[in-house]
Amino acid sequence: MHFSVDYSLRQKPGNSSVQYFWVIERTMGPPVSIPVQLKAKGTLIQLATGWRPEHTPFRCYIALRNSSGKLTPVSSTVPLS
């Protein structure tokens, strides 16, 4: 499956040492978390091998990794079609 999403930031990311991730979820199976570098606006693109159309619905969000290693969402979750 091929995914892409256009984004624009409402505010500049604060701490430059923070690592952001694009998280793509599916109904069946674990999500994929892709490290990303965010700009003021852009397009994120990912090929998820082994994922199939029957795994829908797909949805995604942006998260950051906190000091304990947990991913914390920092955006709304949006559907991918």
N, C-alpha and C positions, 0 to 999 in steps of 0.2 A: 504494500500500500504506500502511496505517495501522499504526503501531507504538506500543506503550506498555509501560512496565515500571515496577513499583513497586520502590523501593529504600529501604534504611536504612543509615546510616553506622555503622561499628564504632567510629570515632574521628573527632573533629572535624578537618576539613582544616586543615593547618598554616598555611602562608603565604597570607594573603588576596589577595595579588597574583597567585597562580598561577591560570591559566585552565584549567578542566576542560572536557572534551569527551565527549559520548556518541557512540561510534563504532558504527555499524551496518554489518555486512558482509553480502555476499551472494555466492552462487557465481559469478554472471556479472556482471561490471562492477565498477567501483571502489566502495569504501565511502563512506558519508557521515559527516562529522564535524560534530556540532552543539555549539556552545558552550553550556554549562549552568552554572547557579549551584546548587550543592548545599546542601540543608538537612539537618537531622538525619534526616528521612525525607520521601519524596514520590513523585511519579509523573512520569516523563518521557514526553512524547507527541510524535510526529513523523509527518508525512505525507510519504512519499517518492514524488514524482510520477515516473512513467515506470517504476517498479519493478513487477514482475509476480509472481504466485504461482509461476510456473515458475522464478524465480530462487532458489528455496529450495535449501538451508537458509539461514535468516537467523540471525545471532548478533550479540551486542553486548557492549560493555565500556565502562568509564570510563577515560579517559586524561588525562594532563596534557601541556601543551606545555613542553618544556624550553627553555633559553636559545638552543639552536641551531635551534629551530623544529620539532624532531621530536616526534611524539606518543608518549608512553610509557604503556603500560597500567598502571593502579593498582588494577584490580579483576580478578576472574575473568571469563572469557568465558562468557556464558550464551546458550542457544538462545532464539530468538523463534519463537513459533508463531502 
